[in-house]
Structures are given as structure tokens and as C-alpha cells.
Amino acid sequence: MTLSESNIYVREQSADCYLVYLPLARYATVMTKKQLLRLEECCEKNELESFPDAELRKFMGKNLIPPQKMFLTDHGIDGITNMMILPNNICNFKCSYCYSAQGRSGKTIDVYSLKSAIKFFFNKRQTQGKRLTISVLGGGEPLLSWSLLKDALDYAYSLAEERGQFLPISIVTNGSVFSDDIAMYMREHRVSLSVSFDILPEIQNSQRGHYETVKSNINQFAEAGVDVAFNTVITLENVDRMNDMLNAMVKNTPKVKKVSFKSLISSSYFSSSVERMNYYHRFVDNFFGALNLAKDYGIWLTSPYLNNAMCVSDRFCPGKFVVTSDGDISICHCVGSRKDRLYDKFIYGRISEKGKVEIDNKKLELVLSHDHNRNERCRSCIAHWHCAGGCYADNSTIGDDQDAQNAYCESMRYFMERFIKKFILQ
């Protein structure tokens, strides 16, 4: 057996220093070259019990991950527990890094089709007792279709009540729309509101616009008792300003105590592979630097990287039941329009004119097969059980650009190295 076949992963630190990581045992140590060669020899001979490090032997072959932190993909529609609704493809912003702008169609889904999809999601084939969730995103700006959305969410709540379950719902907005009625509904139903917001006035106005309007609406939602968080895309303009963003949160939006920093994935944004690689390293270093300040402020700081590092899974994302404004079913909210260049690759179903949800199970199985064994380098990677093959949308966006793919992979490996050293290394 190889090290990776024994769920042991290695990242070189220097010529004679190696970080050795056992993700399923949540254990890490540091070895010399000589020790590592001895470990490899024991693996090849299936004699791990003879490895001289007694501390490491205690963890070999162990799975100490709590069930709620381990996610293994169920390769079928009944295993998908998160529904995403893209109610429209209409937006009132022109964000510089928007992933859906090229696919903007101006469409809004009809309420009959949307309710049909919700009913399908709650159907009897779903295991009773399984925790189902609904997220509302764009496409466009979902709160521009509030009347439609409220009607659909009321229906979803009624179906959840029939199951005797609480239904967690989250809505992602650009922050341009506020009303007392919307705020009251969100508070009463405990809807989580995530605002796509660049936090710093000059960055928001440069990349998204409308800083004062968005800040005012954020504070009104928060004052009304709505659970508000920020979703912030980190670009070259703000990658070195994460602490500044936390300071600005405390000063300008003091009731908001949650923020996610997301790295930028693009096939065209970076001028070179060197610039892309440098950006990813700066993102990781600055993120770990910002964790301490966030803790001091009582702010919950996260990122997609961190979310995956804290769990183990065989796939970066378990797959979603995403209802688009066209009435199609996509695996990911990043592809929600028939104008998207990745449309054919991501769509695995549709809602017919009669309201029947039709699933292409073979297509879904193909998409879900994108996992941590998708290619050779994934199998031996230190992020094998965390990156788990990488985000399907990110990898599809990068495409065949090997330099970009290498930079993307290295960003996750480097993040895991920093995470292991900070939180796991004994």
C-alpha cells in the first residue's frame, strides 16, 4: 500500500522536514526524510504496526471524525438535501467580478413551477428526519422578486411543518432592497440574510457600487433583529486589507458579527499565472492573520477553504438541487442561465410545463463523480479529504489552463498546511 492508500498525506516543508497528516484521525506530526522513508517502507510492506513512532501508530487506521463532520456523497437525487432557488435573472448592480453577468437573461420563474420544484424536494422519497435546507440566491437579485419568493417560501414552510421539521432558510442579497415587511418576515421565520458586500467604502464603490445604500439597508435589517452576515469576494484590490475590513465592520455595521472571505476564481481576471499564485498565497496568509483580530472583535470569520478544512468529505460540495429562473435544475448556483457557457455541463433536470420535475439521473451521477479521486494528484494530496477534488464550478471555470489549475490546487494545499499547523499539529 502507498501512504495515501493508508490515508496518510505528506507535504514537504524543506529538504529534511515533512508535514505528515492523518485527516481521518485529525492528527499531524513532522518527520525527517529518513523517518518518512521508513514510514513509506512500512506501508509498502503492510507493516505499519512496526513503525517505531508509538504516538503515530496510535492514530494509524483510526477514524475519529464525528459523524456530523464527515460527508460522503450519496450519488442520487434523494441524497441531495439543499435546495437553492434562483428566482430571477434580473440584477440592479454591475459588479466587476460577477460570475453570472454574461448569462443574465432577465427572466423570472413562475410561481407554479417553483412550487412544483419545492414539492418535489419535499417528496416522500426523501428520508424522514433528514435535515433539509433552502437557500435563495442570484442569478440576479432575489429580493427584486419578493412577492413571488414569499409565496414560495410560505409553501415550503407548510411542507416542512407537515414533516414536523424546522426548515432553515437563507437568502443572499446585494443589499439594495429593504422594506419593513421583508425584515419582519425574515425575523419571524429566522431567515439568515447574507449580504454580498465589500465592506470598505472605496472598494465597494469601485467593484459593486452603492456603498451608502447598502450600508444603510444592512443596518436596518440588523436593527430589525435579522441575522445578517457578509459574503465578501477578495480581489487584488483588497487581498491585503482583511484587517481593515474587520475594523470597518466594527465601525460602520457594528451589529454584524459574521463574515466569509472568498477567494476569486476567474478564467480572465489575473494577468499571469505568477500573479494568480501570488494572490492565493496572500489570501491565505492574510486570512490566517485576520483570524486573531476577528476573535478579538467577537466576529465569526470563515471562508469556503476553512469550512472544508473543518470537515472531511469525498467531494468538495455534496451537490445541490438548484432551481433556475428558466425552470431548469442545476448542480450549482453559479450556473443558472441558458446563456452560461457551462450550462450543458451543469444542468441535470428541468420542470415541465405541467409542473413535473424531470431528472437525468445518469447526468447527475456523472457530475457527482467529480470527487477526491478524480485524478492522480488528488489521491496523494494533503487536501485529499478537504478540497476533495475541488469545487466543480471553480474547476470548470478554470478549464484546461494547467497553470491556473496548479495555482488553484496549491492555494488549497497551502491553506491546509497553515490550518494543520495552527489547529492540529501536536
C-alpha positions as CSV (number, residue, x, y, z in Angstrom):
1,M,0.0,0.0,0.0
2,T,1.0,3.6,-0.5
3,L,0.8,6.3,2.2
4,S,-2.3,7.8,0.6
5,E,-4.0,4.4,0.4
6,S,-3.5,4.3,4.2
7,N,-4.9,7.9,4.5
8,I,-1.6,9.4,5.3
9,Y,-0.6,12.5,3.4
10,V,2.7,14.4,3.2
11,R,3.7,18.0,2.4
12,E,7.4,18.9,2.1
13,Q,8.5,21.8,4.3
14,S,12.2,21.7,3.5
15,A,14.9,19.3,2.3
16,D,14.7,17.3,5.6
17,C,11.4,18.3,7.1
18,Y,8.0,16.9,6.1
19,L,4.5,17.6,7.4
20,V,2.7,14.2,7.8
21,Y,-1.1,14.4,8.2
22,L,-3.8,11.8,9.0
23,P,-7.0,13.6,8.3
24,L,-9.4,10.8,9.5
25,A,-7.6,10.7,12.8
26,R,-7.2,14.5,13.0
27,Y,-3.5,14.0,13.8
28,A,-0.3,15.6,12.3
29,T,3.4,15.4,13.0
30,V,6.7,16.4,11.5
31,M,9.3,13.9,10.2
32,T,12.7,13.9,8.7
33,K,13.4,12.4,5.3
34,K,14.8,9.2,7.0
35,Q,11.7,8.8,9.1
36,L,9.4,9.4,6.1
37,L,11.2,6.7,4.0
38,R,10.8,4.3,6.9
39,L,7.1,5.1,7.1
40,E,6.7,4.5,3.3
41,E,8.6,1.2,3.6
42,C,6.2,0.1,6.4
43,C,3.2,1.0,4.2
44,E,4.5,-0.9,1.2
45,K,5.0,-4.0,3.3
46,N,1.7,-3.6,5.1
47,E,3.7,-3.5,8.4
48,L,2.6,-0.1,9.8
49,E,2.5,-1.7,13.2
50,S,6.3,-2.0,13.1
51,F,6.8,1.8,12.6
52,P,8.9,2.9,15.5
53,D,6.9,6.1,16.4
54,A,4.4,4.8,19.0
55,E,2.5,8.1,19.0
56,L,1.8,7.9,15.3
57,R,0.9,4.2,15.5
58,K,-1.9,5.1,17.9
59,F,-3.6,7.1,15.1
60,M,-3.0,4.9,12.1
61,G,-6.1,3.5,10.6
62,K,-8.3,5.4,13.0
63,N,-11.4,7.4,12.1
64,L,-12.0,9.9,14.8
65,I,-14.2,12.3,12.8
66,P,-17.6,12.9,14.4
67,P,-20.5,11.8,12.1
68,Q,-21.7,15.4,11.7
69,K,-18.3,16.4,10.4
70,M,-18.0,13.7,7.8
71,F,-19.7,13.9,4.4
72,L,-19.8,11.1,1.9
73,T,-21.7,11.8,-1.3
74,D,-25.0,9.9,-1.9
75,H,-24.8,9.6,-5.7
76,G,-28.5,10.2,-6.4
77,I,-31.2,12.8,-6.2
78,D,-32.6,11.5,-2.9
79,G,-29.3,12.2,-1.2
80,I,-29.4,16.0,-2.1
81,T,-30.6,17.9,1.0
82,N,-30.0,21.5,0.0
83,M,-32.4,23.3,-2.4
84,M,-31.3,26.5,-4.0
85,I,-33.7,28.9,-5.6
86,L,-32.6,31.4,-8.3
87,P,-36.0,33.2,-8.6
88,N,-34.9,35.6,-11.3
89,N,-32.1,36.6,-13.6
90,I,-32.5,40.3,-13.1
91,C,-30.0,42.5,-11.3
92,N,-29.7,46.1,-10.5
93,F,-25.9,46.0,-9.9
94,K,-23.0,45.6,-12.3
95,C,-20.3,44.0,-10.1
96,S,-16.8,43.9,-11.7
97,Y,-16.2,40.2,-10.8
98,C,-19.8,38.8,-11.2
99,Y,-19.8,35.2,-12.2
100,S,-23.4,35.3,-13.7
101,A,-23.4,38.6,-15.6
102,Q,-22.7,37.0,-19.0
103,G,-25.7,34.7,-18.5
104,R,-28.1,37.5,-17.5
105,S,-31.5,36.7,-19.2
106,G,-34.0,39.0,-17.5
107,K,-36.2,36.0,-16.7
108,T,-38.3,35.3,-13.6
109,I,-39.6,31.8,-12.7
110,D,-43.4,31.4,-12.4
111,V,-44.7,30.5,-9.0
112,Y,-46.4,27.3,-10.3
113,S,-43.1,25.9,-11.5
114,L,-41.3,27.0,-8.3
115,K,-43.9,25.4,-6.1
116,S,-43.7,22.2,-8.1
117,A,-40.0,22.0,-7.5
118,I,-40.4,22.7,-3.8
119,K,-43.0,19.9,-3.6
120,F,-40.6,17.5,-5.4
121,F,-37.8,18.5,-3.0
122,F,-40.0,17.5,0.0
123,N,-41.4,14.3,-1.6
124,K,-41.8,11.0,0.2
125,R,-38.6,9.6,-1.3
126,Q,-36.7,11.9,0.9
127,T,-35.8,10.1,4.2
128,Q,-38.0,11.2,7.0
129,G,-35.9,13.0,9.7
130,K,-33.3,14.2,7.2
131,R,-32.4,17.8,7.7
132,L,-33.4,19.8,4.6
133,T,-32.4,23.4,3.9
134,I,-33.3,26.0,1.3
135,S,-31.0,28.8,0.1
136,V,-32.1,31.7,-2.2
137,L,-29.5,33.4,-4.4
138,G,-28.9,35.1,-7.7
139,G,-28.8,34.7,-10.9
140,G,-30.0,38.2,-10.2
141,E,-31.1,40.0,-7.1
142,P,-33.7,37.7,-5.4
143,L,-35.4,40.4,-3.3
144,L,-36.5,42.2,-6.6
145,S,-39.0,39.3,-6.7
146,W,-40.1,39.4,-3.1
147,S,-43.8,38.8,-3.6
148,L,-43.1,35.6,-5.7
149,L,-40.4,34.5,-3.2
150,K,-42.6,35.0,-0.1
151,D,-45.4,32.9,-1.7
152,A,-43.0,30.1,-2.4
153,L,-41.3,30.2,1.0
154,D,-44.7,30.1,2.7
155,Y,-45.4,26.9,0.8
156,A,-42.1,25.4,1.7
157,Y,-42.7,26.2,5.4
158,S,-46.0,24.5,5.2
159,L,-44.5,21.3,3.8
160,A,-41.7,21.3,6.5
161,E,-44.4,21.7,9.1
162,E,-46.2,18.6,7.8
163,R,-42.9,16.7,8.3
164,G,-42.6,18.1,11.8
165,Q,-39.3,19.8,11.0
166,F,-37.8,23.2,11.3
167,L,-36.7,24.5,7.9
168,P,-33.5,26.6,7.8
169,I,-33.7,29.2,5.0
170,S,-31.0,31.6,3.9
171,I,-31.1,34.4,1.4
172,V,-28.2,36.0,-0.4
173,T,-28.7,39.6,-1.5
174,N,-26.7,42.5,-2.8
175,G,-28.2,44.7,-0.1
176,S,-30.0,47.0,-2.5
177,V,-33.6,46.2,-1.3
178,F,-35.1,46.8,2.1
179,S,-38.6,47.0,3.5
180,D,-40.1,46.7,6.9
181,D,-42.3,43.8,5.6
182,I,-39.2,41.9,4.4
183,A,-37.3,42.4,7.6
184,M,-40.3,41.4,9.7
185,Y,-40.8,38.2,7.7
186,M,-37.1,37.3,8.0
187,R,-37.0,37.9,11.7
188,E,-40.2,35.9,12.4
189,H,-39.1,32.9,10.3
190,R,-35.5,33.1,11.4
191,V,-34.2,33.6,7.9
192,S,-30.5,34.1,7.7
193,L,-29.5,37.0,5.4
194,S,-26.1,37.0,3.7
195,V,-25.2,40.3,2.1
196,S,-22.6,40.4,-0.7
197,F,-20.7,43.4,0.5
198,D,-17.1,44.6,0.0
199,I,-17.2,46.4,3.4
200,L,-14.7,49.1,2.6
201,P,-16.4,52.2,1.0
202,E,-13.8,52.7,-1.7
203,I,-13.7,49.0,-2.6
204,Q,-17.5,48.6,-2.6
205,N,-18.0,51.7,-4.8
206,S,-15.2,50.6,-7.2
207,Q,-16.3,46.9,-7.6
208,R,-20.0,46.9,-6.8
209,G,-21.2,50.5,-6.2
210,H,-24.0,51.9,-3.9
211,Y,-22.0,51.7,-0.7
212,E,-24.2,54.1,1.3
213,T,-27.4,52.5,0.2
214,V,-26.2,49.0,1.0
215,K,-24.7,50.0,4.4
216,S,-28.0,51.7,5.4
217,N,-30.0,48.7,4.4
218,I,-27.7,46.3,6.3
219,N,-28.0,48.3,9.5
220,Q,-31.8,48.5,9.1
221,F,-32.0,44.7,8.7
222,A,-29.7,44.2,11.7
223,E,-31.6,46.7,13.9
224,A,-34.8,44.9,13.0
225,G,-33.4,41.7,14.5
226,V,-32.5,39.9,11.3
227,D,-29.5,37.5,11.4
228,V,-27.1,39.2,9.0
229,A,-23.7,38.1,7.6
230,F,-21.4,39.3,4.9
231,N,-20.1,37.4,1.9
232,T,-17.1,39.2,0.7
233,V,-15.1,38.4,-2.5
234,I,-11.4,39.1,-2.1
235,T,-9.7,40.6,-5.1
236,L,-6.3,42.0,-5.8
237,E,-7.7,45.4,-4.6
238,N,-8.4,44.2,-1.0
239,V,-6.4,41.0,-0.5
240,D,-4.1,42.8,1.8
241,R,-6.8,44.7,3.7
242,M,-8.7,42.0,5.6
243,N,-7.9,43.6,9.0
244,D,-9.1,46.9,7.6
245,M,-12.4,45.2,6.6
246,L,-12.9,43.8,10.2
247,N,-12.2,47.3,11.6
248,A,-14.7,48.8,9.2
249,M,-17.3,46.2,10.2
250,V,-17.0,47.3,13.9
251,K,-17.2,50.9,13.0
252,N,-19.9,51.0,10.3
253,T,-22.0,47.9,10.7
254,P,-21.5,47.1,14.4
255,K,-24.4,44.6,14.8
256,V,-23.0,42.3,12.0
257,K,-20.7,39.6,13.6
258,K,-20.3,37.1,10.8
259,V,-18.3,37.4,7.5
260,S,-17.0,35.0,4.9
261,F,-14.0,35.9,2.8
262,K,-14.0,34.1,-0.6
263,S,-11.1,33.9,-3.0
264,L,-11.7,35.0,-6.6
265,I,-11.9,32.3,-9.2
266,S,-11.7,33.5,-12.8
267,S,-10.5,32.5,-16.2
268,S,-9.6,36.0,-17.2
269,Y,-9.1,38.3,-14.1
270,F,-5.4,37.6,-13.5
271,S,-2.7,38.8,-15.9
272,S,-0.4,35.8,-15.4
273,S,0.0,32.6,-13.6
274,V,2.6,34.2,-11.3
275,E,0.1,36.9,-10.3
276,R,-2.6,34.3,-9.7
277,M,-0.3,32.2,-7.5
278,N,0.9,35.2,-5.6
279,Y,-2.7,36.3,-5.0
280,Y,-3.6,32.9,-3.5
281,H,-0.7,32.9,-1.1
282,R,-1.5,36.4,0.0
283,F,-5.1,35.4,0.5
284,V,-4.2,32.5,2.8
285,D,-1.6,34.4,4.8
286,N,-3.8,37.4,5.3
287,F,-6.8,35.2,6.2
288,F,-4.9,33.5,9.0
289,G,-3.6,36.8,10.1
290,A,-7.1,38.2,10.3
291,L,-8.4,35.3,12.4
292,N,-6.9,36.7,15.6
293,L,-8.4,40.2,15.1
294,A,-11.8,38.7,14.3
295,K,-11.6,36.7,17.6
296,D,-10.8,39.9,19.5
297,Y,-13.8,41.6,18.0
298,G,-16.1,38.7,18.5
299,I,-16.6,38.3,14.8
300,W,-17.0,34.8,13.3
301,L,-14.7,34.9,10.3
302,T,-14.8,32.0,7.8
303,S,-14.2,31.1,4.2
304,P,-15.0,28.2,1.9
305,Y,-11.5,27.0,2.5
306,L,-12.0,26.9,6.2
307,N,-15.4,25.3,6.0
308,N,-13.9,22.4,4.1
309,A,-10.8,22.2,6.3
310,M,-13.0,21.7,9.4
311,C,-14.8,18.7,7.9
312,V,-13.8,15.7,5.8
313,S,-15.6,14.7,2.6
314,D,-15.2,12.8,-0.6
315,R,-16.5,15.7,-2.7
316,F,-15.9,19.5,-2.3
317,C,-19.7,20.0,-2.4
318,P,-22.3,17.4,-1.9
319,G,-24.3,18.7,-4.9
320,K,-27.4,20.9,-4.9
321,F,-30.9,20.9,-6.2
322,V,-30.8,24.3,-7.9
323,V,-33.9,25.7,-9.5
324,T,-33.2,28.4,-12.0
325,S,-35.3,31.2,-13.4
326,D,-35.7,29.2,-16.6
327,G,-37.2,26.2,-14.7
328,D,-34.0,24.1,-15.1
329,I,-32.3,22.1,-12.4
330,S,-28.6,22.8,-12.0
331,I,-25.9,21.2,-9.8
332,C,-24.6,24.6,-8.7
333,H,-26.0,28.1,-8.3
334,C,-23.0,29.5,-10.2
335,V,-24.6,28.3,-13.5
336,G,-28.2,29.4,-13.6
337,S,-28.9,30.7,-17.1
338,R,-29.2,29.0,-20.5
339,K,-26.8,31.7,-21.7
340,D,-24.0,30.4,-19.4
341,R,-21.1,28.8,-21.3
342,L,-21.2,25.9,-18.7
343,Y,-24.9,25.4,-19.0
344,D,-24.8,22.0,-20.7
345,K,-22.3,20.7,-18.2
346,F,-24.3,21.6,-15.1
347,I,-27.9,21.1,-15.9
348,Y,-29.3,17.7,-14.9
349,G,-33.1,18.3,-14.9
350,R,-36.0,20.5,-15.8
351,I,-39.5,21.4,-14.7
352,S,-42.0,20.6,-17.5
353,E,-44.9,22.9,-18.5
354,K,-47.2,20.6,-16.5
355,G,-45.1,21.1,-13.4
356,K,-43.3,17.7,-13.4
357,V,-39.7,17.7,-12.3
358,E,-37.7,15.5,-14.7
359,I,-34.2,14.4,-13.5
360,D,-31.5,13.0,-15.8
361,N,-30.0,10.5,-13.3
362,K,-27.1,9.5,-15.5
363,K,-26.1,13.1,-15.9
364,L,-26.4,13.7,-12.1
365,E,-24.2,10.6,-11.4
366,L,-21.6,11.9,-13.9
367,V,-21.5,15.3,-12.2
368,L,-21.3,13.8,-8.7
369,S,-18.4,11.6,-9.8
370,H,-16.2,14.7,-9.7
371,D,-14.6,13.8,-6.3
372,H,-11.4,13.4,-4.4
373,N,-10.3,10.5,-6.7
374,R,-10.9,12.4,-10.0
375,N,-7.2,12.4,-10.9
376,E,-3.9,11.1,-9.7
377,R,-2.7,14.3,-8.0
378,C,-5.8,14.4,-5.9
379,R,-5.2,11.0,-4.5
380,S,-1.9,11.8,-2.8
381,C,-2.7,15.5,-2.0
382,I,-2.6,16.7,1.7
383,A,-6.0,18.3,1.0
384,H,-7.5,15.0,-0.3
385,W,-10.3,14.8,2.3
386,H,-10.9,18.5,2.4
387,C,-10.6,20.0,-1.1
388,A,-11.9,16.6,-2.2
389,G,-11.3,17.2,-5.9
390,G,-12.0,20.9,-5.7
391,C,-15.2,22.9,-6.4
392,Y,-16.8,21.7,-9.6
393,A,-17.7,25.2,-10.7
394,D,-14.2,26.5,-10.0
395,N,-12.5,23.7,-11.9
396,S,-14.9,24.1,-14.8
397,T,-14.3,27.9,-14.9
398,I,-10.6,27.4,-14.9
399,G,-10.9,24.7,-17.6
400,D,-7.8,23.4,-19.3
401,D,-5.4,26.1,-18.2
402,Q,-2.9,24.0,-16.3
403,D,-1.0,26.9,-14.7
404,A,-4.3,28.2,-13.3
405,Q,-5.3,24.7,-12.2
406,N,-1.9,24.3,-10.4
407,A,-2.3,27.7,-8.7
408,Y,-5.8,26.7,-7.6
409,C,-4.6,23.4,-6.2
410,E,-1.7,25.0,-4.4
411,S,-4.0,27.5,-2.7
412,M,-5.9,24.7,-1.0
413,R,-2.7,22.7,-0.2
414,Y,-1.2,25.9,1.3
415,F,-4.3,26.6,3.3
416,M,-4.3,23.1,4.7
417,E,-0.7,23.5,5.7
418,R,-1.5,26.6,7.6
419,F,-4.6,25.1,9.1
420,I,-2.8,21.9,10.3
421,K,0.0,23.9,11.9
422,K,-2.4,26.2,13.7
423,F,-5.1,23.8,14.8
424,I,-3.9,20.2,14.6
425,L,-0.1,19.8,14.9
426,Q,0.8,18.3,18.2
